[in-house]
Amino acid sequence: MSRIKVLVSGRVQGVFYRAFVKQNAEQLGLSGWVKNRRDGRVAAEIEGNKEAIKKMLGLMRHGPSAARVDNIQTADMEEKGSEGFEIIY
């Protein structure tokens, strides 16, 4: 099990990016959260199997069709043992 913090920049707000992340995280069995930031980026914390996280990052690099991902920053975190995946408003 691993947990990472992710910051995504580009055109990622107002294009269903958070819903895309939530749907794919749930399908991959990951837990955590995703939210919009005031600076226009999207932040997320994702926890689960390392391979599933790797797949999730690949999906996040593309995003939904209306999105344009310019950059993704990641940082390892300590596991929290969270369950479920939510969008924070």
N, CA and C of each residue as an Amber inpcrd file, in Angstrom:
protein
   267
   0.8440000  -1.1900000   0.0000000   0.0000000   0.0000000   0.0000000
   0.8810000   1.2420000   0.0000000   0.4160000   2.2470000  -0.7330000
   1.1100000   3.5250000  -0.8380000   0.0850000   4.6430000  -0.8190000
   0.5680000   5.8560000  -0.5500000  -0.2790000   7.0530000  -0.6300000
   0.5520000   8.1520000  -1.2610000  -0.0600000   8.8760000  -2.2030000
   0.6390000   9.9830000  -2.8500000  -0.2440000  11.2190000  -2.8610000
   0.4170000  12.3650000  -2.8940000  -0.2560000  13.6450000  -3.1070000
   0.0000000  14.0280000  -4.5550000  -1.0430000  14.5280000  -5.2330000
  -0.9370000  14.8670000  -6.6480000  -1.4550000  16.2880000  -6.8640000
  -0.7200000  17.0720000  -7.6400000  -1.1700000  18.3920000  -8.0770000
  -1.1530000  18.4090000  -9.5990000  -2.2990000  18.7320000 -10.1870000
  -2.4580000  18.7040000 -11.6340000  -2.7330000  20.1140000 -12.1310000
  -1.9540000  20.5600000 -13.1240000  -2.1850000  21.8880000 -13.6880000
  -2.5320000  21.7770000 -15.1650000  -3.1800000  22.8150000 -15.6730000
  -3.6500000  22.8570000 -17.0490000  -5.0970000  23.3020000 -17.0470000
  -5.8600000  22.8660000 -18.0500000  -7.3100000  23.1400000 -18.0530000
  -7.9670000  21.9310000 -17.3960000  -8.0600000  21.9930000 -16.0700000
  -8.5460000  20.8430000 -15.3040000  -9.7210000  21.2030000 -14.3930000
 -10.1870000  22.4410000 -14.4720000 -11.3870000  22.8170000 -13.7180000
 -12.4980000  23.1660000 -14.7060000 -13.7120000  22.7530000 -14.3510000
 -14.8570000  23.0170000 -15.2200000 -14.9530000  22.0680000 -16.4010000
 -14.2080000  20.9540000 -16.3500000 -14.2070000  19.9780000 -17.4580000
 -14.4740000  18.5520000 -16.9470000 -15.0730000  18.4530000 -15.7590000
 -15.4090000  17.1610000 -15.1320000 -14.1760000  16.3400000 -14.7590000
 -13.0650000  17.0290000 -14.5050000 -11.8260000  16.3220000 -14.1480000
 -11.9660000  15.5940000 -12.8140000 -12.5520000  16.2490000 -11.8040000
 -12.7020000  15.5950000 -10.4930000 -13.5860000  14.3620000 -10.5940000
 -14.6830000  14.4410000 -11.3270000 -15.5710000  13.2880000 -11.4900000
 -14.8400000  12.1530000 -12.2130000 -14.0180000  12.5160000 -13.1930000
 -13.2020000  11.5390000 -13.9250000 -12.2460000  10.8260000 -12.9630000
 -11.5890000  11.5960000 -12.1080000 -10.6540000  11.0130000 -11.1460000
 -11.3890000  10.0860000 -10.1830000 -12.5060000  10.5350000  -9.6400000
 -13.2720000   9.7210000  -8.6940000 -13.7190000   8.4100000  -9.3270000
 -14.2810000   8.4780000 -10.5160000 -14.7790000   7.2730000 -11.1840000
 -13.6520000   6.2680000 -11.4150000 -12.5200000   6.7360000 -11.9050000
 -11.4110000   5.8340000 -12.1940000 -10.7610000   5.3040000 -10.9170000
 -10.6780000   6.1340000  -9.8940000 -10.1120000   5.6780000  -8.6200000
 -10.9690000   4.5520000  -8.0360000 -12.2770000   4.7290000  -8.0830000
 -13.1730000   3.6900000  -7.5690000 -13.0360000   2.4010000  -8.3670000
 -12.9290000   2.4980000  -9.6870000 -12.7750000   1.3060000 -10.5280000
 -11.4640000   0.5780000 -10.2360000 -10.4310000   1.3350000  -9.8400000
  -9.1270000   0.7350000  -9.5410000  -8.9880000   0.3190000  -8.0780000
 -10.0220000   0.5370000  -7.2810000  -9.9910000   0.1530000  -5.8750000
  -9.1340000   1.0670000  -5.0060000  -8.9980000   2.3230000  -5.4090000
  -8.1850000   3.2790000  -4.6670000  -9.0480000   4.1040000  -3.7260000
  -8.4430000   4.6420000  -2.6900000  -9.1530000   5.5280000  -1.7770000
  -8.4760000   6.8880000  -1.7740000  -9.1710000   7.8830000  -1.1770000
  -8.6060000   9.2190000  -1.0840000  -9.6160000  10.2890000  -1.4340000
  -9.1140000  11.3810000  -1.9980000  -9.9780000  12.5150000  -2.3300000
  -9.3810000  13.3150000  -3.4740000 -10.2350000  14.1750000  -4.0630000
  -9.8150000  15.1020000  -5.1220000 -10.5810000  16.4030000  -4.9320000
  -9.9120000  17.5440000  -5.1860000 -10.5890000  18.8390000  -5.0480000
  -9.9500000  19.8810000  -5.9570000 -10.7470000  20.9080000  -6.2830000
 -10.2320000  22.0710000  -7.0020000  -9.4910000  22.9670000  -6.0190000
  -8.4380000  23.6020000  -6.4950000  -7.7170000  24.6010000  -5.7040000
  -8.0110000  25.9860000  -6.2650000  -7.8610000  26.9790000  -5.4440000
  -8.1240000  28.3570000  -5.8670000  -7.1790000  28.8120000  -6.9670000
  -5.9900000  28.2010000  -7.0490000  -5.0080000  28.6190000  -8.0550000
  -5.2470000  27.9850000  -9.4280000  -6.3700000  27.2530000  -9.5870000
  -6.7140000  26.6640000 -10.8720000  -6.2440000  25.2310000 -11.0500000
  -5.4590000  24.7440000 -10.1100000  -5.0100000  23.3460000 -10.1850000
  -6.0040000  22.4380000  -9.4780000  -5.8240000  21.1390000  -9.6830000
  -6.5910000  20.1320000  -8.9680000  -5.6220000  19.3850000  -8.0650000
  -6.0260000  19.1820000  -6.8070000  -5.2140000  18.4430000  -5.8450000
  -5.9050000  17.1280000  -5.5220000  -5.1080000  16.1100000  -5.2380000
  -5.6660000  14.8160000  -4.8490000  -4.6970000  14.1040000  -3.9180000
  -5.2530000  13.2520000  -3.0830000  -4.4740000  12.2780000  -2.3300000
  -5.0600000  10.9270000  -2.6890000  -4.1750000  10.0190000  -3.0740000
  -4.6150000   8.7180000  -3.5710000  -3.8570000   7.6280000  -2.8230000
  -4.5870000   6.6440000  -2.3290000  -3.9880000   5.5600000  -1.5600000
  -4.4370000   4.2120000  -2.1040000  -3.5110000   3.2700000  -2.1380000
  -3.8420000   1.9190000  -2.5690000  -2.6240000   1.1780000  -3.0740000
  -2.8880000   0.1520000  -3.8350000  -1.8600000  -0.6860000  -4.4390000
  -0.9850000   0.1550000  -5.3750000   0.3280000  -0.0630000  -5.3230000
   1.2540000   0.7370000  -6.1380000   0.9580000   0.6450000  -7.6280000
   0.6190000  -0.5260000  -8.1130000   0.3140000  -0.6880000  -9.5420000
  -0.9520000   0.0710000  -9.9250000  -1.9590000   0.0280000  -9.0430000
  -3.2040000   0.7560000  -9.3110000  -2.9500000   2.2640000  -9.3090000
  -2.0980000   2.7330000  -8.3970000  -1.7540000   4.1600000  -8.3710000
  -1.0340000   4.5440000  -9.6550000  -0.1390000   3.6890000 -10.1140000
   0.5830000   3.9570000 -11.3640000  -0.3990000   4.0840000 -12.5350000
  -1.3800000   3.1830000 -12.6070000  -2.4080000   3.2570000 -13.6520000
  -3.2230000   4.5430000 -13.5200000  -3.5520000   4.8980000 -12.2770000
  -4.3390000   6.1120000 -12.0380000  -3.5900000   7.3420000 -12.5160000
  -2.3010000   7.4190000 -12.2430000  -1.5110000   8.5630000 -12.7010000
  -1.4960000   8.6540000 -14.2250000  -1.4370000   7.5110000 -14.8900000
  -1.5070000   7.5020000 -16.3510000  -2.8240000   8.0560000 -16.8480000
  -3.9210000   7.6780000 -16.2010000  -5.2410000   8.2020000 -16.5730000
  -5.3290000   9.6960000 -16.2930000  -4.7670000  10.1210000 -15.1650000
  -4.8200000  11.5340000 -14.7920000  -4.0080000  12.4020000 -15.7550000
  -2.9800000  11.8570000 -16.3610000  -2.1610000  12.6120000 -17.3170000
  -2.9810000  12.9650000 -18.5670000  -3.9770000  12.1560000 -18.8940000
  -4.8260000  12.4150000 -20.0560000  -6.1080000  13.1320000 -19.6640000
  -6.7420000  12.7090000 -18.5730000  -7.9830000  13.3260000 -18.1100000
  -9.1320000  13.0870000 -19.0620000 -10.2820000  13.6900000 -18.7790000
 -11.4230000  13.5750000 -19.6850000 -11.1460000  14.3590000 -20.9680000
 -11.9640000  14.1580000 -21.9740000 -11.6850000  14.7160000 -23.3030000
 -11.5870000  16.2450000 -23.3270000 -12.3230000  16.9480000 -22.4720000
 -12.2950000  18.4110000 -22.4800000 -11.1090000  18.9950000 -21.7080000
 -10.3920000  18.1520000 -20.9860000  -9.2730000  18.6270000 -20.1690000
  -7.9920000  18.7420000 -20.9940000  -7.0750000  19.5710000 -20.4710000
  -5.7230000  19.6330000 -21.0180000  -4.7750000  19.6310000 -19.8140000
  -4.0550000  18.5540000 -19.6490000  -3.1420000  18.4320000 -18.5190000
  -1.7630000  18.8910000 -18.9590000  -1.2570000  19.9360000 -18.2970000
   0.0650000  20.4700000 -18.6190000   1.1560000  19.8630000 -17.7480000
   0.8290000  19.5890000 -16.4870000   1.8460000  19.1030000 -15.5630000
   1.1950000  18.3460000 -14.4120000   1.8840000  17.3150000 -13.9460000
   1.4620000  16.5820000 -12.7540000   2.6620000  16.4950000 -11.8230000
   2.4560000  16.9300000 -10.5850000   3.4820000  16.8110000  -9.5510000
   2.9970000  15.7780000  -8.5410000   3.8930000  14.9170000  -8.0830000
   3.5260000  13.9300000  -7.0790000   4.5210000  13.9570000  -5.9260000
   4.0530000  13.5440000  -4.7800000   4.9020000  13.4070000  -3.6010000
   4.3870000  12.2380000  -2.7810000   5.2930000  11.3970000  -2.3200000
   4.9100000  10.2760000  -1.4640000   4.4440000  10.7960000  -0.1090000
   3.4950000  10.0790000   0.4670000   2.9430000  10.4350000   1.7760000
   2.8840000   9.1890000   2.6410000   2.6350000   9.4100000   3.9160000
   2.4150000   8.2990000   4.8320000   0.9950000   7.7730000   4.6340000
   0.8480000   6.4670000   4.6600000  -0.4790000   5.8670000   4.5000000
  -1.4010000   6.2890000   5.6400000  -2.6860000   6.4500000   5.3200000
  -3.6770000   6.8190000   6.3270000  -4.7010000   5.7090000   6.5550000
  -4.7260000   4.7250000   5.6650000  -5.7010000   3.6550000   5.7970000
  -7.1230000   4.1070000   5.5180000  -7.2780000   5.0960000   4.6390000
  -8.6130000   5.6160000   4.3380000  -9.3960000   4.6500000   3.4640000
 -10.7080000   4.8300000   3.4830000 -11.5900000   4.0100000   2.6540000
 -12.4730000   4.9250000   1.8250000 -12.7930000   4.4780000   0.6160000
 -13.6580000   5.2530000  -0.2540000 -12.8910000   6.3900000  -0.9310000
 -13.5270000   6.9710000  -1.9220000 -12.9290000   8.0900000  -2.6510000
 -13.9800000   9.1720000  -2.7740000 -13.6120000  10.4050000  -2.4200000
 -14.5910000  11.4900000  -2.4400000 -14.0830000  12.7150000  -3.1730000
 -15.0460000  13.4800000  -3.6590000 -14.7730000  14.8020000  -4.2090000
 -15.0210000  15.7860000  -3.0760000 -14.0280000  16.6190000  -2.8040000
 -14.1720000  17.6410000  -1.7700000 -14.5330000  18.9560000  -2.4690000
 -15.6170000  19.5680000  -2.0140000 -16.0870000  20.8220000  -2.6040000
 -15.6800000  21.9960000  -1.7470000
